[in-house]
């Protein structure tokens, strides 16, 4: 008993310590959650051996143990090595969960095959091949790291998925000779070693309850590990989730591109060139998880969390919309509507809809998209697809020499050519959990630097976002003849409450929005200025941001309904007409 107990404790402690060491920005809640979660994982890793009294020195167990440890270590380790100097938050707890559970699952299968003695040689060979296939995924990552000294990323997986067989052969031939020679030899030796290690042995389970328990554990792990939807552990591990996102993105890119060509062919926009006296720029900034409930410019919050916006809110050039809501409490459902003509109030689909980038290009602007979000991840392909249609698209995640606070986005503004008319989209990381990692320690205004405190960390991140918005605005004014700047958040959050996949109240959708217009803009487009001024106290949901931007561009189009634009005197929506949660909740029911 002590042998199995000690092994389980060792797996539990070492796995947890490794996870904490190679993660960033977990927060105490995440640390405590995994402290509890890894315990049953470690128990089930060794329990099948205990139930069958299979020695832990058995080659069958040691091979399964090796497979599990490789999964626990590989992707998290290489991701850490690649990104830890710049990325402020990441963690792959499900790689640990999968690694521990796969030990118990593989061992349980082997024991049951040998116990029931039905075609044991055939079934053990099948299990050995499956074990090799599972092990091959981390092994290939080690080979990739040996060649490129970096973690497998979306570019590598994209290249693999869109490459034909001849290109694969050419790529393999381009590798160093030792890799070409040793790779197939080592893989063949590995498969042979696994088959040999899993040689049939006598197994006895003397207690029938132990047998039932072993069968139950194996069935549970089979379902929990390999369930093909997002409930299964395998599909949620780091490398497999990345692979799925890339595959999904490539698939959707083809559909989006086909529809895009047809949309652009039919899209009519007038005028086809901005009418300012000299080249100018319009900027749209997308926030992340920012709630106006904690912003002193929008509420009577007792701390001045938005000093720059407070200083300008009385200006004739700024319009703060205090009754703005997100159309959903999650990023992708919200932004796929905010960025396109699809919204809660029509039946248009994302793939059938023109985007703000499409409109801007047709209106004569050079388009730029700079993002501090990940290029792929969490099924954000709708946002990525729109972003990738811009003339210039850059992501800090792909630029490993930049620390990924939002200030890193300011460097990209230097690339915007002031001699052209520009439309610039800046997608902030903003106020996404873990809030402590959204701002440098030196920027701490409330609380102690580096101390985990949800509310104080959150309002510090809001003050930092205010600083970033000021920096973007100043740069635009001084260098790019900034004519208009629009800011809104994708959704809000309740900082001291765990986020839910379900609608969790209106506090999760009360967002900030403001519009800045330059003096030249106001003089030239006084009707738009008057409309924004008259509508600033009206209610708005951010799935109408597409029409807002069309109004700011001052265009006419067969893909623009002015009655949806809060920048138009024709704006039709009232509080009683607007919805959130993709049409499932009425804004009028928000009594706070």
NUNUDREN-344564 format. One line per 4 residues: number of its first residue (from 0); for each residue x, y, z of C-alpha. Coordinates in steps of 0.02 Angstrom, whole numbers, plus 50000, padded with zeros to 5 digits. Each point is the difference from the previous one (the first is absolute). Example, Ala and Ser with C-alpha at 12.3 -4.5 7.8 and 13.67 -1.06 7.14 Angstrom:
BEGIN
0> 50615:49775:50390; 50069:50172:49967
//
This chain:
BEGIN
0> 50000:50000:50000; 50140:50121:50046; 50079:49977:49828; 49844:50058:49909
4> 49961:50137:50126; 50175:50073:49986; 49993:49996:49810; 49831:50089:49998
8> 50061:50133:50122; 50158:50027:49898; 49901:50019:49838; 49881:50121:50085
12> 50131:50112:50078; 50121:50001:49853; 49862:50031:49873; 49930:50145:50100
16> 50169:50080:50032; 50046:49986:49817; 49833:50076:49947; 50021:50149:50117
20> 50181:50025:49947; 49969:50006:49813; 49838:50103:50008; 49979:50188:50005
24> 49867:50108:50079; 49895:49862:50077; 49934:50091:50151; 49964:49915:50166
28> 49831:49931:49947; 50075:49908:49851; 50142:49933:50107; 49881:49933:50133
32> 49883:49929:49868; 50137:49896:49920; 50065:49950:50172; 49833:49913:50024
36> 49978:49942:49820; 50167:49910:49984; 49970:49892:50153; 49870:49880:49924
40> 50103:49999:49840; 50152:49936:50093; 49894:49872:50094; 49928:49927:49839
44> 50173:49995:49921; 50056:49864:50121; 49836:49924:50060; 49985:49872:49857
48> 50171:49930:50045; 49950:49988:50183; 49836:49912:49961; 50091:49868:49897
52> 50158:50002:50106; 50100:50037:49843; 50175:50051:50059; 50045:50181:49965
56> 50163:49934:49929; 49904:49906:49867; 50049:50053:49822; 49815:50016:49960
60> 49975:50133:50133; 50167:50086:49967; 49958:50023:49815; 49831:50076:50044
64> 50084:50108:50132; 50123:50063:49869; 49857:50044:49881; 49909:50096:50137
68> 50154:50095:50058; 50040:50050:49821; 49827:50077:49985; 50014:50088:50167
72> 50168:50077:49954; 50015:50028:49813; 49881:50134:49937; 49997:50101:50162
76> 50190:49996:50012; 50034:50054:49821; 49864:50132:50008; 50080:50067:50159
80> 50173:50004:49923; 49934:50091:49847; 49883:50127:50080; 50039:50024:50185
84> 50106:50156:49977; 49859:50094:49916; 49832:49921:50034; 49925:50044:50169
88> 49873:49860:50019; 49985:49821:49942; 49976:49828:50075; 49959:49827:49935
92> 49922:49904:50143; 49907:49882:49884; 50165:49935:49932; 50038:49943:50177
96> 49825:49927:50021; 50016:49905:49836; 50176:49941:50041; 49949:49928:50169
100> 49839:49922:49939; 50080:49922:49845; 50115:49902:50116; 49852:49922:50089
104> 49901:49973:49840; 50139:49911:49905; 50047:49894:50150; 49818:49955:50032
108> 49975:49944:49821; 50154:49890:50004; 49948:49918:50163; 49823:49964:49939
112> 50060:49926:49835; 50118:49883:50093; 49872:49957:50135; 49861:49950:49880
116> 50126:49917:49883; 49900:50028:49840; 50116:50018:49850; 50130:50074:50118
120> 50142:50007:49873; 49895:50091:49871; 49922:50120:50124; 50165:50038:50087
124> 50076:50040:49831; 49855:50117:49964; 50023:50084:50169; 50187:50014:49968
128> 49971:50085:49832; 49874:50118:50082; 50126:50035:50138; 50131:50039:49868
132> 49879:50115:49908; 49962:50096:50161; 50186:50011:50040; 50042:50056:49823
136> 49917:50169:50027; 50121:50060:50135; 50147:49911:49915; 49972:50100:49840
140> 49996:50158:50104; 50171:49956:50071; 50065:49975:49823; 49925:50167:49947
144> 50079:50088:50148; 50168:49918:49963; 49997:50076:49826; 49917:50169:50028
148> 50032:50035:50186; 49819:50056:50023; 49831:49930:50044; 49887:49936:49862
152> 49889:50146:49949; 49856:50038:49884; 50116:50040:49856; 50081:49828:50010
156> 49833:49911:50012; 49925:50104:49860; 50146:49956:49888; 49978:49817:50042
160> 49814:49999:49964; 50009:50091:49833; 50158:49913:49937; 49988:49861:49870
164> 50098:49837:50008; 50138:50057:49882; 50031:50154:50106; 50007:49893:50156
168> 50134:49891:49919; 50097:50155:49947; 49984:50073:50175; 50065:49839:50078
172> 50148:50000:49880; 50041:50178:50050; 50026:49948:50182; 50173:49966:50068
176> 50069:49829:49949; 50003:49932:50179; 49814:50038:50016; 49963:49917:49832
180> 50093:49843:50049; 49960:49986:50184; 49815:50047:49997; 49929:49846:49913
184> 50123:49886:50090; 49954:50070:50170; 49813:49993:49965; 50011:49820:49940
188> 50103:49954:50153; 49875:50088:50112; 49853:49902:49928; 50095:49836:50015
192> 50048:50042:50180; 49820:50035:50047; 49938:49837:49923; 50138:49904:50088
196> 49968:50084:50168; 49817:49955:49988; 50036:49815:49984; 49859:49893:50069
200> 50016:49961:50184; 49891:49908:50127; 49880:50115:50092; 49891:49952:50148
204> 49863:50103:50083; 49945:49902:50152; 49864:50119:50059; 49847:50015:49887
208> 49965:50176:50064; 50174:50050:49945; 49957:49932:49827; 49839:50101:49994
212> 50094:50154:50058; 50133:49976:49866; 49868:49979:49864; 49909:50156:50062
216> 50162:50102:50004; 50047:49946:49824; 49828:50041:49931; 49998:50170:50088
220> 50172:50045:49935; 49957:49942:49824; 49852:50118:49996; 50081:50145:50093
224> 50163:49997:49902; 49934:49970:49825; 49827:50079:49995; 50015:50095:49834
228> 49913:50162:50048; 50072:50134:50113; 49961:49891:50151; 50139:49876:49962
232> 50171:50030:50076; 50102:49953:49846; 49922:50132:49888; 50031:50133:50133
236> 50185:49971:50023; 50114:50139:49939; 50067:49924:49840; 49836:49919:49947
240> 49899:50156:50033; 50125:50099:49896; 49990:49870:49861; 49809:50006:50003
244> 49999:50190:49994; 50119:50002:49852; 49900:49867:49908; 49838:50092:50036
248> 50077:50164:49945; 50063:49929:49835; 49830:49925:49965; 49907:50159:50040
252> 50126:50107:49906; 49952:49913:49839; 49815:50035:50029; 50029:50178:50058
256> 50116:50037:49854; 49875:49932:49873; 49861:50105:50074; 50116:50150:50018
260> 50037:50008:49815; 49815:50000:49960; 49961:50128:50135; 50135:50120:49941
264> 49943:49980:49822; 49824:50058:50048; 50052:50126:50133; 49970:50181:49951
268> 50071:50142:50104; 49997:50187:49965; 50103:50104:50010; 50145:49889:49951
272> 50127:50115:50081; 50002:50100:50164; 49961:50184:49979; 50122:50076:50125
276> 50123:50137:49952; 50148:49883:50017; 50028:49814:50035; 49916:49952:50163
280> 49971:49855:50117; 49851:49924:50088; 50036:49881:50145; 49887:49870:50077
284> 50058:49925:50166; 49919:49841:50064; 50011:49972:50187; 49993:49836:50093
288> 49893:49962:50154; 49985:50182:50052; 49849:50046:50104; 49938:50179:50006
292> 49939:49964:50178; 50181:50021:50059; 50044:50150:49890; 49989:50168:50085
296> 49967:50090:49835; 49838:49902:49980; 49944:49979:50181; 50023:50074:50173
300> 50132:49870:50042; 50097:50057:50153; 50172:49984:49919; 50057:50097:49848
304> 50033:49850:49889; 49990:50099:49837; 50092:50166:50026; 50031:50035:49814
308> 49820:49965:49950; 49937:50100:50150; 50103:50149:49944; 49923:49993:49826
312> 49821:49945:50027; 49936:50180:50005; 50089:50043:49837; 49897:50031:49844
316> 50113:49876:49911; 49957:49852:50111; 49837:49904:50017; 49981:49873:50139
320> 49859:49877:49975; 49945:49952:50176; 49865:49880:49944; 50104:49880:49895
324> 49985:49812:50013; 50088:49850:49925; 49893:49884:49895; 50079:49850:50090
328> 50107:49968:50153; 50137:49910:49903; 50125:50068:49875; 49968:49904:49839
332> 49808:50006:49994; 50011:50185:50040; 50136:50052:49878; 49944:49895:49852
336> 49846:50112:50004; 50084:50163:50050; 50121:49985:49855; 49872:49955:49868
340> 49825:50046:49943; 49931:49843:50085; 49912:50045:50162; 49864:49946:50121
344> 49867:50092:49902; 50023:49925:49828; 50018:49824:49932; 50169:50024:49917
348> 50137:49874:50031; 50181:50044:50037; 50064:49919:49840; 49874:50095:49895
352> 50038:50171:50074; 50115:50142:49954; 50122:50057:50135; 50065:50168:50057
356> 50163:49957:49911; 49905:49970:49837; 49910:50167:50016; 50159:50096:50045
360> 50095:49931:49851; 49859:50044:49881; 49994:50173:50079; 50181:50030:49951
364> 50092:49958:50160; 50157:49895:50020; 49951:49876:50136; 50104:49944:50149
368> 49961:49876:50139; 50112:49989:50153; 49953:49878:50137; 50062:49952:50171
372> 49884:49850:49998; 50054:49829:49938; 49990:49970:49813; 49912:49835:50030
376> 49928:49926:50158; 49835:49974:50085; 49914:49988:49830; 50028:50184:49963
380> 50005:49968:49813; 49859:50122:49959; 50104:50144:50070; 50158:49935:49919
384> 49917:49980:49831; 49946:50183:49999; 50170:50057:50062; 50094:49904:49867
388> 49909:50094:49861; 50087:50162:50050; 50145:50063:49893; 50115:49982:50152
392> 49966:49880:50142; 50116:49973:50149; 49983:49905:50163; 50113:50024:50150
396> 49989:49813:50037; 50098:49970:49840; 50130:50131:50043; 50106:49918:50134
400> 50108:50151:50036; 49855:50099:50075; 49931:49989:50176; 49814:49980:49977
404> 49928:50145:50097; 49887:50107:49893; 50134:50133:49988; 50091:49884:49879
408> 49867:50044:49872; 50058:50181:49997; 50158:49950:49908; 49896:49941:49853
412> 49929:50174:49975; 50171:50055:49938; 49969:49892:49847; 49842:50094:49949
416> 50042:50113:49852; 49938:50178:50036; 50000:50041:49814; 49854:49878:49975
420> 49822:49993:50060; 49998:49867:50135; 49874:49898:50096; 50084:49921:50151
424> 49922:49868:50112; 50086:49969:50167; 49942:49849:50099; 50053:50012:50182
428> 50026:49862:50126; 49925:50132:50113; 49923:49935:50160; 49994:49814:49970
432> 50029:49885:50149; 50129:49980:50079; 49990:50188:50029; 50166:50007:50092
436> 50087:49959:49836; 49917:50136:49898; 50114:50141:50061; 50182:50020:50054
440> 50030:49997:50187; 50068:50177:49989; 49827:50058:49946; 49915:49941:50160
444> 49890:50140:50071; 49899:49903:50128; 50061:49858:50110; 50174:49926:50005
448> 50098:49967:49840; 49992:49817:49952; 49871:49955:50133; 49851:49896:49943
452> 49840:50096:50039; 49859:49984:49873; 49915:50169:50020; 50158:50103:50021
456> 50086:49909:49858; 49849:50031:49890; 49988:50187:50031; 50189:50016:49976
460> 49978:49917:49830; 49861:50124:49959; 50114:50146:50044; 50135:49922:49890
464> 49877:49983:49855; 49956:50184:50022; 50186:50038:49985; 50014:49894:49842
468> 49850:50085:49921; 50077:50169:50038; 50165:49946:49920; 49912:49938:49842
472> 49899:50162:49988; 50153:50110:50024; 50101:49906:49871; 49859:50009:49875
476> 49978:50187:50025; 50185:50040:49991; 50051:49885:49859; 49853:49935:49898
480> 49877:50146:49983; 49876:49905:50108; 49822:50045:49951; 49901:49876:50105
484> 50030:49869:50134; 49870:49875:50059; 50019:49889:50153; 49887:49863:50066
488> 50026:49838:50097; 49952:49828:49936; 49909:49964:50164; 50015:50039:50186
492> 50039:49890:50149; 49967:49983:50186; 50179:50000:50065; 49972:49910:50165
496> 49887:49865:49928; 50050:49849:49900; 49948:50016:49818; 49863:49886:49938
500> 49964:49936:49826; 49819:50050:50031; 49930:50176:50012; 50042:50057:50175
504> 49909:50166:50013; 50006:50170:49918; 50162:50046:50090; 50087:49887:49873
508> 49938:50105:49853; 50005:50180:50062; 50142:50067:49895; 50083:50169:49971
512> 49996:50087:49832; 50061:50169:49945; 50029:50093:49837; 50128:50138:49971
516> 49984:50119:49851; 50133:50125:49948; 49956:50183:49968; 50025:49977:49812
520> 49883:49851:50002; 49867:50098:50095; 50010:50145:49878; 49991:49887:49847
524> 49870:49876:50062; 49891:50102:50116; 49849:49887:49975; 50095:49850:50069
528> 50064:50105:50144; 49823:50057:50041; 49931:49824:49989; 50132:49931:50121
532> 49969:50146:50118; 49812:49976:49997; 50012:49810:50017; 50132:49988:50136
536> 49871:49959:50134; 49908:49874:49894; 50018:49813:50022; 50117:49899:49890
540> 50063:49822:49981; 50171:49968:49927; 49938:49887:49861; 49953:50168:49920
544> 50182:50057:50002; 50014:49958:49814; 49866:50130:49961; 50080:50123:50121
548> 50162:49988:49903; 49908:50020:49834; 49927:50160:50071; 50171:50060:50057
552> 50068:49963:49825; 49857:50107:49932; 49961:49880:49860; 49848:49937:49909
556> 49994:49815:49959; 49885:49860:49947; 50067:49911:50156; 49964:50139:50125
560> 49835:50031:50087; 50007:50177:50072; 49856:49965:50118; 50119:49881:50093
564> 50134:50134:50021; 50010:50101:50159; 50105:50122:49896; 49846:50040:49896
568> 49848:50108:50035; 49898:49852:49934; 50053:49885:50144; 49843:49904:50046
572> 50038:49900:50157; 49934:50035:50174; 50030:49912:50164; 49843:49896:49977
576> 50059:49935:49831; 50176:49943:50042; 50057:49827:50054; 50154:49908:50062
580> 50056:49819:50019; 49971:49983:49812; 49818:50047:50011; 49955:49902:50157
584> 49996:50144:50124; 49921:50174:49991; 50104:50150:50049; 49844:50077:50078
588> 50009:49865:50134; 50163:50070:50068; 49936:50091:50153; 50170:50058:50063
//
